[in-house]
Amino acid sequence: MTDKSVSGIYGILPADIETGDLLDRAEAALKGGVSTLQFRDKKRGYKRAIKRAKALRDLTRSYDARLIINDLVNLAVDADADGVHLGRDDVPNLIQLRNEVGDDFIIGVTCRADAAFAKAALNDGASYVSFGAVLATTTKPEVPEMGLPRLAKAREIFPDANLCAIGGITANNVAQVKLAGADCAAVISGLFAADDIQAEASLLTAIWNQT
């Protein structure tokens, strides 16, 4: 994959679960058609993180899917991941980062509901901007719900930008999220809390593709 946009169902893997469980859940999502996975690992040291990231890199590559690393640019580069996702409070000098990693490296940025912040990130080299929580979420209950109308407004403001929606997305509402203008839907518990992750991934992907 050379295109640095993200699209479709974007699975955000649970943080800090055991490696075997992590890889099993990742593969189930990939078998179900998820095209992008994000890896989060912040607590147990770089040696463990790079081993897990490289295992995920091999797995995602075998399914022609993308791997994005949360926050840690050095881990993303060392694991040969497709890119990095930066939290709103973790954004360094994006212009400098873009110059360092090159044009093909994906840089995603969390913008919550802040259009001005999104505009600055896009101008400085972000590949995509993430808006949310679009709907109420149990994963990050402290993040206020912005609602689908504001997502639609973001699409109006940024007609050509790559927009990712996150927060409270499930099979019951993913169609509305796409219709509001999202290029991709980031799903955490709506996918990985399912009893059958592969089946849920297949359902989410089918609804997305049919909408």
N, C-alpha and C positions, 0 to 999 in steps of 0.2 A: 504494500500500500504506500503510495507516494502522496496522495491527497492528504492535507493536514486538517481537514474538517472532520467533525464527528457527527454521526447520524444514527438514528434508530435507538435501540435499547442499550443503555450504558449502565452496566452492572457495577456497583461499588461494593467490593468484597468486605465482609465483616473484618474488623480490626482485631488483631491479637488472638486469633484462634490457632490451634495447632496446625502444623504444616500439612499433614495428611488430610485433615478436614478442609483446609483452605484449598488445596488442589482439587479435592473431590467436588467441592462446591463450584469452583471455577470451571471445571470441565463439564459439570452438569449444565451450567449456564451457557457455555459455548455450544454444547450439543443441542441446546434449545434455540440457538440462533443469535445469541447476544454477540454484538460485533465489537464491543469495547468493554474492557474491564479495568477498574481502578484498584490499585493495591495500596493499602494503608498499613504502615508498620512503624511505630515510633518508640516502643518501650524497651526492647530487649537487645539493643546493640546492633552495630552495622554488620558484623560478620553473619549473624543470623538473617538479617534483612536482605542482604545481597544474595544469599543462597536461595531464599524464598522468591525474591524478585526474578532471579535467573531461571528458576524452575517455572514460574509463571510465564516468563518470556518464551521459553521453549513450547509451553502448552498453547499459548495464544497464537504463536506463529504456526503451529500445526493446524490451527483452525482458521488461518488467515484473518485473525482478529487483532485488535490493537490492545496494547498494554500501556496504561497511564499510571504514573507513580504520584501519590499524594505528597505534596510539599517538598520532597527531598530531590533537588535537582541532581546532586552528585550521584545518588542512588539510581535515578533514571538513566543518567548517562552511562554509568558503570554497568548497568544491567542491559544496556542497549534497548531500553524501552522506547516506545514511540513518542513519549512526551511526559509532561509533568502537569499536575493541577495544583494551583496555588490558592490558599485561602486569602480572604480579603486582607487579613492582617499579616500575611506572609509574603506579600509581593515585594520583590527587590526592585532594583532599577530594571524595568522590563526592556528598555532599549538596549541596555548593556547585555542583559541575558540573551536577548534575541541575537545580538551580534556574536555572542560566545557559542551558542548552540546551533546556529545556522537556520536556514529558512524551512527545512523539512521537519524540524522538531516541533511537536505540538505543545503549545503553552495554553492551558486553560486557567481562567481566573474566576473566582467566586465574587459576584457583585451584589448578592442579596437582591434588593429592589432599587439599587442606586444607578440610575441611568447615566449620570455624570461620571461616576467611577468607571462604568462600563465603556463609555466613550473614550476616556483617557487610556484604559487598558488596551482597547482595540487600536487606538492611534499609536500606542507604544510597542505593538507587536504581538498582542494576544491572538491566538488562533481561534479561540472561542470564549464566550463569556457565559457564566452560569447564573441564572436567576432563580430565586426561591427564598423561602419555601413557597412554592406556588400554591400548595394546599397544606393544611395542618399536618404536622408530622410528629410521630412519637420518637423518632431517632434523635432529633434536635428540637425538643419542645420550646427551647428558649428563643428560637428563630421565629419571628412573626410571620404569619401567613400573608402573602401579598395578593393572592387571588389570580384567577385566570385572566380577568380583564386587564390587569396591569402587565401580565405577560404579553397579551395581545398588543398593548400599547408599546411595549419594548420592541416588538416586531415592527411596528409602524416607525418607530424612531430609528431602528437599525435594520432597514430592509435587506441589506446585503450581508449582514453579519451572521456568523455561525452561533446560534443560540441554543443553550442547553437548559432545560428545566429540571428542577430538583425539589423534592419535598412532598411527601404524602402521595406519591404516584403509585397506583396499583392498576391491575387489569380493569378495574371498574371505571377508571377515569383517564386512562392513558390516551384514549381517542380524543377527548376534549383538550388534553394538553397539546397534542399535535395540531388540532384545529385552531388552537390559540396562537400558533406560530412557531412552536419549538422545532428545532432540527433534530434534537435528541432528547430522550427522557432518561435521567439518571435515577436508578431505582436501587434502594438498599433493602429494607425489610420487606417491601412489596415483592421482592424476588427471593431473597436469601432466607427469609423466615418461612417460606412455603414448605409444606411437607414433601413436595416433589418439585425440586428446583428446575429440573429439565422441562417438566410439563408446564410450569409457570412461565419459564422463559419462552417456550414455544407459543403459549397463549399471548403473552405480551407482544412478541414479535409479530404474530399473525394479525393482531388487532392494529398494531402500528402500520404494518404494510398494507392493510385493507382500508385504512382511513384516508 
